């Protein structure tokens, strides 16, 4: 049997392979390799709100699943990503109710979204880490040549370049950033909510480091 490797969720990023998709980045807990997993928009939003601890106005499917299991005394013990085949990661969820254990197959994106809500461990095989893991290098940021005024006049959906999006976020004042976060949560646009919350956290961390 393959040695099991514990993973942690490092975050989400835009997929460079599939337009409109996202890459969920899983990291070795005690290593430098990262495993990117392509997920759809709805799955990415669900994972993002769990990572950011955002409480939606209404429970999402993964929230309901976790609450249902807890209400009936069923505990999710762990997630195990056990196979990678033809570009697809296969996962299973290990449940127990105090008497017996049950393993259920799951899409990896769903498994991770639920795991983040119940705070259970995530594992994979050494074979998958070796075959799919990469060591990510910090890419040099492109120099943004657009003027500040022209960038501020844009909305995030109009911006295609990640470096330009970071620049746009950095130019928003604190009040507008907070208002946009509130509006995004109210509209259940969790992708944007995560983006605004990340920028607020970045500024808080920078301010604390000074």
C-alpha positions in Angstrom: 0.0 0.0 0.0 1.2 3.5 -0.8 2.5 5.7 1.9 -0.1 8.3 2.8 0.8 12.0 2.6 -1.1 14.6 4.5 -2.2 17.7 2.6 -3.5 21.1 3.4 -5.5 23.5 1.2 -3.2 26.3 0.1 -5.8 28.3 -1.9 -7.4 28.9 -5.2 -6.1 30.6 -8.4 -7.4 31.1 -11.9 -6.7 28.2 -14.1 -4.2 28.8 -16.9 -5.5 25.7 -18.7 -9.3 26.0 -18.7 -11.0 29.3 -19.2 -13.6 30.0 -16.5 -12.2 27.3 -14.2 -10.0 27.5 -11.2 -7.0 25.6 -9.8 -7.4 24.3 -6.2 -3.9 24.1 -4.8 -3.2 21.3 -2.3 0.2 21.4 -0.5 2.2 18.7 1.3 2.0 19.5 5.0 5.7 18.6 5.4 7.0 19.2 1.9 7.4 21.7 -0.9 5.3 20.0 -3.6 1.9 21.4 -4.6 -0.9 19.5 -6.4 -3.2 21.7 -8.6 -6.7 20.4 -9.2 -9.0 22.0 -11.7 -12.4 22.8 -10.3 -15.5 24.6 -11.7 -16.8 28.0 -10.7 -19.5 26.9 -8.2 -17.1 24.5 -6.5 -14.4 27.2 -6.3 -16.9 29.6 -4.7 -17.9 27.0 -2.1 -14.3 26.3 -1.3 -13.5 30.0 -1.2 -16.2 30.9 1.4 -15.1 28.0 3.6 -11.5 29.2 3.4 -12.5 32.8 4.2 -15.0 31.8 6.8 -17.7 33.8 5.2 -21.2 33.0 6.4 -23.6 33.0 3.4 -27.2 34.4 3.8 -28.5 30.9 3.1 -26.6 27.5 3.5 -25.0 26.2 0.4 -25.1 22.5 -0.6 -21.9 21.7 1.2 -23.0 23.5 4.3 -26.2 21.5 4.3 -24.4 18.2 3.9 -22.1 19.0 6.8 -24.9 20.1 9.1 -27.0 17.0 8.1 -24.2 14.6 9.0 -23.5 16.3 12.3 -27.3 16.4 13.2 -27.4 12.6 12.9 -24.2 11.9 14.8 -22.1 11.0 11.7 -18.5 12.3 11.7 -16.4 12.8 8.7 -13.0 11.4 9.7 -10.9 12.1 6.7 -10.7 12.7 2.9 -8.5 10.3 0.9 -7.5 11.2 -2.7 -6.7 7.7 -3.8 -6.3 7.7 -7.5 -5.4 10.0 -10.5 -6.5 8.7 -13.9 -7.0 10.3 -17.3 -6.7 13.8 -15.7 -9.2 13.1 -12.9 -8.6 12.8 -9.2 -10.7 10.3 -7.3 -11.5 10.7 -3.7 -13.4 9.0 -0.9 -14.8 10.2 2.4 -14.5 8.1 5.6 -17.4 8.4 7.9 -18.1 6.9 11.3 -21.1 6.9 13.6 -19.5 5.4 16.7 -20.3 1.9 15.6 -19.1 1.4 12.1 -17.1 3.2 9.4 -18.3 3.8 5.9 -16.4 5.0 2.8 -18.1 6.9 0.1 -16.7 7.9 -3.3 -16.8 11.7 -4.0 -15.7 14.3 -6.5 -12.5 15.7 -5.1 -13.8 19.3 -5.2 -16.9 18.3 -3.2 -14.8 16.3 -0.7 -12.5 19.3 -0.1 -15.4 21.7 0.3 -16.9 19.5 2.9 -13.6 18.8 4.6 -13.0 22.5 5.1 -16.3 22.9 6.8 -15.8 20.1 9.3 -12.1 20.5 9.6 -11.1 17.0 8.9 -7.7 15.8 7.5 -6.9 15.3 3.8 -4.6 12.6 2.6 -3.3 11.3 -0.7 -0.8 8.7 -1.8 2.9 9.1 -2.3 2.4 8.0 -5.9 0.0 10.9 -6.6 2.3 13.4 -5.0 5.2 12.2 -7.0 3.3 12.0 -10.2 1.2 15.2 -10.0 3.0 17.4 -7.5 5.0 20.4 -8.7 7.2 22.9 -7.0 5.8 26.3 -7.8 8.2 29.2 -8.3 7.2 32.8 -7.6 6.5 34.3 -11.0 7.8 37.8 -11.6 4.9 40.2 -11.7 4.4 42.1 -14.9 4.8 45.9 -14.7 1.5 47.6 -15.1 1.9 50.4 -17.7 -1.7 51.6 -17.5 -2.4 54.8 -15.6 -4.1 54.6 -12.2 -7.1 56.6 -13.4 -7.8 54.3 -16.3 -7.5 51.2 -14.1 -9.8 52.7 -11.5 -12.5 53.4 -14.1 -12.7 49.7 -14.8 -14.8 47.0 -13.1 -13.2 43.6 -12.1 -15.1 41.7 -14.8 -13.5 43.9 -17.4 -9.9 43.1 -16.3 -8.3 40.1 -17.9 -4.8 40.4 -16.5 -4.0 39.2 -12.9 -1.3 41.8 -12.4 -3.7 44.6 -13.5 -6.4 43.2 -11.2 -4.0 43.4 -8.2 -3.2 47.0 -9.2 -6.9 47.8 -9.4 -7.6 46.3 -5.9 -4.6 48.2 -4.4 -6.1 51.5 -5.7 -9.5 51.1 -4.0 -9.8 53.1 -0.8 -10.7 51.2 2.4 -14.4 52.3 2.5 -15.1 51.3 -1.1 -13.3 48.0 -0.6 -15.5 47.3 2.5 -18.7 48.3 0.6 -17.8 46.1 -2.3 -17.2 43.2 0.1 -20.6 43.7 1.7 -22.3 43.9 -1.7 -20.6 40.8 -3.0 -21.7 38.8 0.1 -25.3 40.1 -0.2 -25.4 39.1 -3.9 -23.9 35.7 -3.0 -20.9 36.4 -5.3 -18.4 34.6 -3.2 -15.6 34.7 -5.8 -15.6 38.5 -5.6 -16.1 38.4 -1.8 -13.0 36.3 -1.4 -11.1 38.7 -3.7 -12.1 41.8 -1.6 -11.4 40.0 1.7 -8.0 38.9 0.6 -7.1 42.6 -0.3 -8.4 43.8 3.1 -6.3 41.1 4.9 -3.2 42.0 2.8 -3.5 45.6 3.9 -4.0 44.7 7.5 -0.9 42.4 7.4 1.2 45.2 5.8 0.0 47.7 8.4 0.9 45.3 11.2 4.3 44.7 9.8 5.2 48.4 9.9 
